[in-house]
């Protein structure tokens, strides 16, 4: 739930500042879908477990929305590209560690999930702002 709160605050700041207005409506929509699908995947994997079919399905949906965002949004800045690469690595590590642990409550899985949250927020700050 912390991620959802932080994401909502950041989204509100973007709208208030007008920063998100530089992106096309299709790009803005794709960014929102990435964020929503990310939150839904985190919730599904936390509640159902990292090895559940529901968790895996939400991961696939999130991956599709990342691809849609890439197709709809302008070419990323170099900092965005770096943060995206780091996020992809951290996300894959989280998936592997949590699947090996077999539980989202395992301390190793929890630490990996927190690291992924930090990395996702870095992507938002460098990629979702024009």
Secondary structure, 3 states (H helix, E strand, C coil): CHHHHHHHHHHHHHHHHCHHHHCCHHHHHHHHHHHHHHHHHHHHHHHHCCCCHHHHHHHHHHHHHHHHHHHHCCCCCHHHHHHHHHHHHHHHHHHHHHHHHCCCCCHHHHHHHHHHHHHHHHHHHHHCCC
